[in-house]
């Protein structure tokens, strides 16, 4: 469990570090908005791998049993192969809810996954 949480923290730190470098700044300026993440996810470029990594980082935190912005998701016992589905689910949620995109992306991704993989 500690290894899983440490790995989640490492992935999230990497994602956040990429966010800062992409903006050309030396300080952390906050999480991406849903609009920013959505634009990266629909772009046909290297931003697509950033999108997948960002969403996978949120997924990893949820798989470890942690809540993100109060949202929890309960994934099926065998999680192998669901990462691409998770990206599709999150991007579809952002696409279908443009009125929510002004909020921070981590909470929106977690909301999408909690909706798709509800806990009993």
HELIX and SHEET records of a PDB file:
HELIX    1   1 UNK A    2  UNK A   22  1                                  21    
HELIX    2   2 UNK A   34  UNK A   42  1                                   9    
HELIX    3   3 UNK A   47  UNK A   63  1                                  17    
HELIX    4   4 UNK A   83  UNK A   96  1                                  14    
HELIX    5   5 UNK A   98  UNK A  100  5                                   3    
HELIX    6   6 UNK A  105  UNK A  116  1                                  12    
END                                                                             
